[in-house]
């Protein structure tokens, strides 16, 4: 089992402001990315530590996706924690 690094406590209000740009893909029901082609996940309600790990992996290049890497590499550890705290505070998306 991998041990995740300790991160600062996230501020959901700051995370909400930072996530605004992300809603263009992650906030649209049934949105499909053009390249590579796949359904973009709704991330609201996701586990906070998972989100921190995923965003950190995109930022560091350990997880591959050009758009996500470009977005994540601009975030500090605190900003990632803020975004994760905001998203974890939301109700999970349901399918219609």
N, C-alpha and C positions, 0 to 999 in steps of 0.2 A: 504494500500500500504506500503510495507516495505521500509525503508530508508537504503540505502547502506552507509557503512562508507566511509569517505573521504580517498582516496589513493593518494600516490605520483604520479606525472606525469610519465608515462612510456617512456622508450627510445626504439624505434623500433629496432635500430641496436643491442642493447644488447639483446633484446627479440628474435631477429633472431638467435643469437648464442645459447641462452638457448633452443629454440624450436627445434634445430637440432635433439636431441634425440627423440622428439615426432613424427618426420616425418615417423618413422618406422611403425606407425599405422595411424596417421592422415594425412599423405601425400600420401597415396596409394589409387588410385581410386578403389571404390567398395570393399575395404578391409573389411573382416568379422572377428571378434574376435572369437577365439575358445571357450573360456569360460569366462563369459557367452556368448552364441552365439548371436551376433547382428552385424549389419552393423556399423562400426566405422565412426563417422561423420567427414567430412572435416570441419575444423574450420576457415579457411581463410575467411576474410570478415565479420566475426561475430561481433556483437556489443561489444565494448570494456568493458563496465560496466557489461554486462552479463558474459563475460569471466572472469573478476576479481571475480565476485560473485561465479561462478562455481568452479574455481580453489581454491578459499578460502574455499568453502564448502567441496571440496574433501580433502583439507589439514586438515581441522578441524574435519573430519569424519561425517559431516552433510549430505554429499552426498556419497552414497555407491558405490564403485567399487574398488576392491583391487589394481589393477594396477595404476589407477589414484590417489588413496590415496598415494601409495608408491612414485609416481613421485612428487605429489604436496607437500607432507610434507617436501620435501627438499628445497622448494622455500620460500624466504622471501617475505614480502609484496611488496617490490620494484621489485623483480624478477617477481612476478606475474603481476605487472603493466607493466613491460617491455614486457613480453610475450603477454599480451593483446593488448598493443599498436602495436606490430609487426603484430599480426594476424588481427587486425582491419584495418590495412593499406593495406591488400591484397584484391584482387578482390575475391568475393564469387565464390566458385566452381560451375560449371555447370554440369549437368548430360549429358552424351552422349548416 
